[in-house]
Amino acid sequence: MQEQKPLLSNIHLPEDIKNLDFPALDRLSLEMRDLIISTVSRNGGHLASNLGIIELSIVLHRVFDSPVDKIVWDVGHQCYAHKILTGRSADFPGLRRSGGIAGFPKTNESVHDSFNTGHASTSISAALGILTGRKSLGIPGRVIAVIGDGALSGGLAYEALSHAGESNYPLIVVLNDNKMSIGPNVGAFSKYLSKLSMKEKYQKFRRAIDNFIRSIPGIGFALFKIINRLKRAIKAVFYTDNFFVDLGFEYVGPIDGHKIPQLIKVIEDAKNLNKAVVIHVMTKKGRGYAPAEANPGIYHGVPSFDITKGYSPDLEQNTFTRAFSKSILALGSENKKIAVITAAMADGCGVVPFKEAYPDRFFDVDIAEAHAVTFAAGLAMGGLKPVVAIYSTFIQRAVDQIIHDVCLQNLGVTFVLDRSGLVSDDGETHQGIFDISIFRSAPNLTILSPAGEEELNGMLNLAATSSSPVMIRYPKAICPSSDPAFSLPLEEGRGVFIKKQPGNSICILFTGSLYREVLDAGKILDSAGIGADLYNIRYIKPIDEDFLKSSLRNYKKIVVAEEGSIRGGFGEYLCSLAEIGNSGKEIRLLGVREGFDALGKREDLLERTCLDGKGIATAVMELAKT
């Protein structure tokens, strides 16, 4: 038998799949799976969600005409197949690498990427806005929101559904359901009704009958209301999954998301409707790679791994996440009031052991960060000691709740921000660089930055006994331990010197996450004959200003290295202190500036922002010359 030539090498744009027959489309899906698995095994990335949506991606590009038609991908960690089909197949091996293509949709990367996404539940709002704008300007084309993988648990999605259902615009919402809890499957009769209501001829017939009834003199309007109520009553009895219908959408489904012919037929029907419609598609995360199918949670986001052996988390590395996991588990044993809340980040934040040990004090609220914070405020008001464990980038979605519901009421809620600072591979949407500048002005809030395991443990114990809110930020990185300075008692508003020698006129102040980089800088400076003292800030807020001024009195030159935004950061605060800012001291601020290239490993990002050992040492050397 003659060997079949690969199809993927001939797929450069969506129109290249328009005329492929069904067997060819099935072959294409297999080739795409192989490419995604091999690439993620080398580069790391989001695997399970992308393997589950390949057939649906093919069908969407087969039926619609991107970029005339706009597809908005929720969260964005299900866009790999879309990227392969839209001219980036040859570049796909560079996925998530510095200088390569991003792991999320980027409008500056391709005209086929309609909206930048990286956080959940935004697709319907964005798609409705795009569609409304295009309708206002008379621009043709359909707009499709693809939402799933838990994103429908976010409140923003429901706000958008409510608006879209009453907007009278033909928005198409594709619900990619991979076993998320959005309600039971509908029955056979409901499927029949939904398919019937999808037909364009049926829609025209129904509108004609409705208009005829309303036009009957004298009784038309009243009769129409009676008939309309009757139709709703019938659907209420037989059509059990009527949430979307009640919001004003047509609904079809559930449909097997891996059967291409059926998908094409249904989505083509939806395309011909002139009304908002929800297409409910059932897919399997990890499809085509057995380990990912068996453990989709583990394979949601993975580093590089051996395809034949599969991915296995390295339990030997003592990361900040693992150090927190051990510490909060111990705290939970000592204090029965400790409760942990997370927003679909139990694995990532290291709170699964706490969940298993104390299930009655663990709450995963799905992708609902704002609710998580206000819920925690209620727990605190009810007498518990809540600990909210969320990534720094996602806590941005709960700023109002932190300020309004926690800080203004001065409640004893602890916020543990994992992945604060620079984050590998996922680009600008996942960087944890804004928490300092966002929350430094929040009333009653203490912000702490541990440099090592002992400090982290001490800060958690401090937070557990505090009647006011406390925020602890740390990076996705190895957690140092055993430095004697880590075990020094915490004093409110004060940091500690990890290195101090008489006669030094230069001091490096740093946030805890940069401990290893600052030590490297110290070694470089020592070899260059430049003495610099190293001061671990510990408390980002509040600051014992008198102590800080006294500690820095004898230094003529100061470098502040913080793993966060320079704007609104600790360094700017330091410069604002009159006795320091106007004292003739030379101050150099190192941190993240606006608009930086955020794609690459954390080590690469530290180097680019001059926050690695070499970059910090260079800044000190340059300052020493002045």
N, C-alpha and C positions, 0 to 999 in steps of 0.2 A: 504494500500500500504506500502510495506517495505521501511523503511527510507534508503536512500543511504548513504554509508559511505563517509567521506571526502576523496577527492583524494590527497589533498596537503600533508597529513602526509606520503604518500608513494612516494613523489617526492623528491629525494635526489640529483640527478644529471640529466643532460640533457637527457641521454639515457632512463630515466624513462618515458619520454613522447613520445618516438618514436613510440610505438605501440598503443597508445590511439586512439580511434575512434573520429569522429568529435563531437558527443554529449558530450563525456568525456572531450574533450579539451574546449568546451564551459563551462562546469561545473567548470573546473580548472580555467578558467579566472574569473569566478564569485567569487570563493574562494580566489583567489589572490587579487581581488579588496577589498574584505572584510578585508583581512589581512592588506593591505596597508592603507586603510581608518582608521582602528582601531589603527594601530601603529602610524600613523602621528597625529591622534587626541590626542594621549598621549605625543608623543615626539616632535611634530612639524616636518616640513620637506617640501619637494617639492611634492605637491599633484596632481595638475591638469595635469602636464606633464606626470607623472608616470601612472595615471589612463588611459591616452589616448593611451598608447603604449603597453598594456598588451598582446593583441592578436598578435601584430607584434613580440613581444619578444618570445612568445610561438612558433610561426612559425619559426623564425630564429633558435631557438634551436632544433626544430623538423627537419628542413632541413639540417642544418650544424652540424658539429661534433666538438664542442668546448671541449677542448682547442686546438685540432689539427687545426681547423679553428679558426681564430682570429676575434672577433667582437670588434670594437672600437666605443664607445658611445660618441658622441659629447656633450660638456658641462658636461655631466655626471648626470644631474638632471632628467634623464629618465631611470635610471638603476635599479630601485627597483625590477621590475619583473625579470630582468636578475639575480639579486642577489638571489631572491627566488628560481629560477630554477637551480641555480648552487651551491647547497649545503649549503645555508645560511638561509633556511626557519626557522629552529629552533632558529637561532640567530637573526632573523629579529626584534623581539620585542625590542632588544637593539639598534636599529638603531639610530645613531648620538649621542648616550650617551657615556659618558666617559667609556672607556674599551670595548665598543661595536663595531658594524660594522659601517663603514663610510657611509655617504650619497652619495658618489661619487665612481667611480671605483678606486680600489687601487691594484696595482700589488702585493704588499706584503700581501694582504688579501686573494687572490684566484688566482689560475692559469688561471681561466676563465676571469679575468680582464686583458685585453691585454695592456692597456695604461692608465696612470693616467690622468684624465681629470677633469676640474673644470671651465675652461674658454672656451669661445665659439670659434667655427670655426676651431678647430684643427684636427678634426677626419680624414679628407681626406688626409691631409699632413702626419699624423702619419700612417694611414693605408697604404698609398702608400710606405712610407719608410719601414714599416714592410714587405710588399709584395716584394719589391725590394731586401731587404736583404735576405729573404727566397729563392727567385729565384736564387740569386747569389750563395747561399750555397747549393742549391739543396734540400731544405726542403719543403716537400709537404704541401698542405693545402690552402684553400681559405682565403682571407682577406676581411672583410666587414666593411664599414664605415656607421654608422647610424647617419645622420645629420638632424636637424630640429629644431623646436621650436625657430625660429628666427636666428639660427646660420649661415644660408646661407646668411645673410645680411652682414657678416664680410668679409673683403677683402681677408683674408688668405684663405678662402674657395675657392674663385675664382682663386687665384694663384695656389692652389693645383689642382683644376679641369683642369686648362690649362695644367699643367704638366702631370697629369694622363691621359688625353685624347690623348696625343701624345707619351705616354710611351710604348704602346703596351702590357701592363700588364693587366691581367683580374681582375682588381679591381671592386668590387661590391659596389656601393654607393646607400644606401637606404635613400631616401628623405622622412622624416616623416613630411608631410605637414598638419599642423593643422590650416589652414586658414591664413597662412602667405602670404604676397604679393610677390609671385614669378612669377606671370603671370596668364593669364586666362586658364581655363580648355581646353584641346584639344577636338576636335570633334570626332564623331564616326568613320569617315574614318581614322583619325590619330591614333585612338586606334587600328584599324584593322592593319594599317601599322606597328605600333610599336609591336603588338603581333606577326605579321608575321615575322618581323625581329628578334624576340627573339628566334624563333624556331631553334634548333641546325641543323635539316635537311636543313632548308632554308639557314642557314649560309654556310653549306658545299656546297650546290648547287650553291650559289652565288659565292663562292670562286672558284669553278671549272669552272664556266662560265667565270669569270674574267680572270683566268689563260689561258683558251682556246683562248679568244679574243686576249690577249697579245701575244700569240704564233703564230698568223697568220703572215706569212712572209710578210715583206714590210709595211703592213698597220695596223698590230695588235696594236701597241702602240698608234698610232693616233686614231684608232677606239675606243680603250678602253677609252681614254680621252673624246671623244665625248659622249659615252654612260654614263660615270660617271657624266659628266656635265648634261646630260639629266635627270639622276636619281635625282640629287640635285635640278634641276629645278622643277621636279614634286613634290618633298618633300617640296620645298619652297612654292608651291601653296597650297598644301593640308595639310601639316604637320606644323601647325602654331607654335607649341611649339618646335622649332628646335634648341634652344640654346645648349643643351647638345649634340645633334647630330653634330652640327657644331664644337664642341670641340673634337669630335672623339669618343663619347660614343654611345652605343646603348641605346634606351630609351623605357620604357614601363610605361603606366599609363595614367591618375591617377587610382588607384585601391583603393577600400574600405578597409581600414586598420583594420576593425573589422569583416570581413568575412573570417574566417580561411580557408575554402576549396579553395577559390579563391587565397588567399595569398600563400598558399602552392604550388599551381600549377605554379603561376608566378615565385616565387622565386626558385623553382626547375628548371624551364627553364633557369633562369639566372645563376644558379649554373653550368649548362652544357655548357655555352658559354665559349669561350676562348678569351674574349674581355672585355674591360671596359664597364660597363653597369650602368645606373641609373634607379632605380625602384622608381617611384613616388607613394607614399602611402598617402592616405587621412585619417586622424584620428581626433577624437574630444577630445580636452583637457577636463579633468574632467569627462570623460565618466563613468557612473555608480553611480555618486553621484550628485544629482540634483543641490545643491548649487554651486558646482565646475563647472558644465556644464554651469550654468547661469552666473557665474562670474569667468572665468578661470584666469583672471589677479590677483584678490584678493587671489585666492587659488594657485597661483604659488608657493609661499613659505609662510608657515604659522607657527605660534607657536601652542602649544597645544590648543584644542578647544573641545566643546561639539558637538558630531556628530548630535544629534537630533536638536540642535539649530543652528548649523553652526558657522562659524567663523565671528566675527565682530571686526574690529580694535578698540583698546582702544584709544579713542580720548581725554581722560582725562590726560594721562601721557604726561608731557612736556619733550619730548626727544630732543636731539640736532637736530635731523632731523626736528621735528615740530617747534622748535625755528627758525631754518633757513628758513623753509617754510613761517612763518609769517614775518620774516625780509625781505626776498627777495621780497615778495608780496608788502610790504610797500615801499621798494626801487623802485620797478617797477612803483609805482604810482607817486613817487616824481621825478624820472629821466626817461624820455622817451627814453633815449639811452640804458637803461639796457635791455639786451637780455639774455635768458637762453638757454643753450644747454645741452642735456643729451644723453646718448647712451643706450636706452631701459631701463632706470632706473627712469622714471618719478615718479612712486609711491614710490619706495624705497628711492629716494632722496628728496621727499617732494615737488616737483615742479608742481604737478597737479593743485593746486590753481592758480599759476602763469600762467600756460597754459590756464586755463579757463578764466582768467581775461585779458590776453594779448596774444591771439593766434598768432598775427602777429609778436610777438617778442619771440616766443618759438619754439625751433627746437629739435625734437627727431630724431636722425640720425640712429636709430636702433643700432645693435651691431657693431659699427664702431668707436671705441675710438680714433684711430689715425686720422681719418677724422674729428671727432668732434673737436679735438684740432686745427688742421690746418684751419678748417672752422672758428673757433673762432678767429684765428689769422687774417684771412681775414676780418671778421666782425670788428675787432679792427682797422685794416688798413682802413676800410671803414667808420670809425667814430663812431661805436657803442661801448658800454661797455659790452662785453660778459662775462657771468658767466657760467663756465663749471662745472656741477654737476655730479660727477661720484664717484663710490666706490673706495677706496684706492687701493684695490687689482687689479681692472681693469684699473686704470690709468697707471699701469706698461706697458700696451700694447701701450702706446703713449709716451714713454720716449723720443724717437728721436724727435717727433713733438714738445714736450714741450721745449726741449733744442734748437733745430734747428730753428723751425718756430716762437716760441714765445720769449724765453729768449734772444737769440742772437740778435733778432731785437728789444728787449726791448719794447714789446707791452703790453698794459694795459689789459691783460686777467686775470680774477680771476678764480682760480681753487678751488672748494669746494669739499674736499675729505671726503665723508661720510664713516662710518665704518673703520676709521683709528684706528690702534691698534689691540687689540685682539677681535675676532669675534666668537660668539657662534655657535656651532653645525656643521659648514660646513667643518671643518678640515683645513689643511695647505694651500690649494689652495685659500682660501678666507680670510686669515689673512692680515690685513692692517698694517704690521709691517716694510715695506721696504721703505716707501715714504721719511722718513727723510734722511736715508743714500743714497738713490738714488738721491735726488734733492738738498741736502745741498750744493753741489758744482756747481749747475747750476747758470750761471751768471745772475745778475740783478733780481733774484727771491727773494721775501720776503716770509718766511714761518712762519705762526702764528698758535698758539695752544690755543684756548680759554678754560677757566676753567668753565665759566658759561654763562648764556644768555646775560647779559649786555655786557660782553666782546665780545661775538660772534657778537652782533649787532654793536658794535664799530668797530670791525675788518672788517665787511662787508661794513660799511660806509667808512672806510679808503680805502678799495680796490676800491670802486666805484669812488673815486676821484684820484686814483693813475694812473699815466701814465706808470707805470712799472708793470710787472706780480706779482701777489700775490697768495699764496696758503694757504688755511685755512683747517686745519685737525681737525676732531673731531670723537668721537666714536659712536657706536650704543648703547646709554645708556641714562639714565635720565639726563636732563640738569639742574644743580643747578642754583639758582638765589638768588638775594638779599644780597649777601656778599658785604659790602661796597667797598672791594678791586676790585670787578669786574667793578665798575663805575669809577675807577681812570683813568685819561687820558692815552691814548697810547703814549708812547715815543719810537721812533725808536731804536730798539736794546736793549731795557731795559725791565726787568720784574718788579714785585712788590712783596713785602713781605705781606703775608696774616697773618703772626704771627711773631712778633719780640719782644724779651724781653732782657733787658740789662744783660750782663754777660754770655749769652749762647755761648758755644764754638762749637756747632754742628749746621750745617745747612742742611736742606733737600731741594734740588732743584728738581722741578718736572714739567713735561709737563701737560698742563691743564686738560687733560682727567682723570688724577689721583687725582683730587682735593679731592673727597670724601674719597678716600683711604688714602691720606696723612693726612686729618683731623682725620680719625680713628687712624692712627699711632700716631699722636700728643697726642690724648687722652690716648693711652696706655703708651706712654712715660711719660706723666705727672703723671700718677698713679704710675709709677716706679721711680719717682723723677729725671727724666732725661729731661733737658731742651733742646729743639731743635727749631730753627727758621725755618719757612716754606716760601720758595721763589718760586713763580709762574713764570716760565721762560718767558711766553708769546711769545717772539720772539725767534724762533729757528734759524732764519737767517733773516737779519744780526744781529750781536752782537756788542753792544757798549762795546768793550773789556775793556776800561779804567773804565767804570762804574761797570762792572762785577767784575773786580779785586778789585776795591775799596769796593764793597759790601761784598766781601768774605774775606777781609783782616784780620779780627779779628777771623776767624773760624779756628780751628785746625783740625777739622774733617768734611768731607762733604760727603753726600750721594746724588747721582743723580738717580732719579727714572723717567724713560721715558718709555712710552708705545709704544715701537718700538724696532728694532734690536739694540743690543749693538754695534755691528760692524758698524762703520761709523756714529754713533749717536751723540747726543749732549754731552753725557758724555765723549766720546773719544776726542771730540773737546776741552772740558774743560781741560782735562788732558794735551792736547798739548800746552796750553798756558804756556809759560816759567815761568812767575811769579807765576803761581799756581802749575804747574807740578813739579817744582824744588824748591818749597818753604818749603818742609818738611811737608806739609799738608797731612793727610791721606784721600784718596778718595775711596769710594766704589760705584761701578756702578751697578745699578739694571735695568734690561731690559730683552729682549727676546734673548736667545742664540740659536745657530743653532741646528736644529734637535730636537726641543721640541715636546712633544705630544700635538697636536693642536685640539684634539677632546674633546668637552665638552662645557659647558656654559662659558660665559665670566668671571663670578665669579670664576669658577673652574680654568680657564687659568690664571687669575690674581694670584690666590693662588699658582699654580704650579710654576709660574715664580717669586714668592716672591714680587709681586707688589700689593698685597692686604694690608690692614692696618697692619695686624699681621706680614707679611713678611717684610714690610718696617721698622716697629718698631724693629723687631728682628735684622735687619742689623745695625740699629743705636745702639742698645744695645751691639752688638758684637764689633762694632767700639769703643764704649765708654770704653770698658774694656781694649783696647790696649794702 
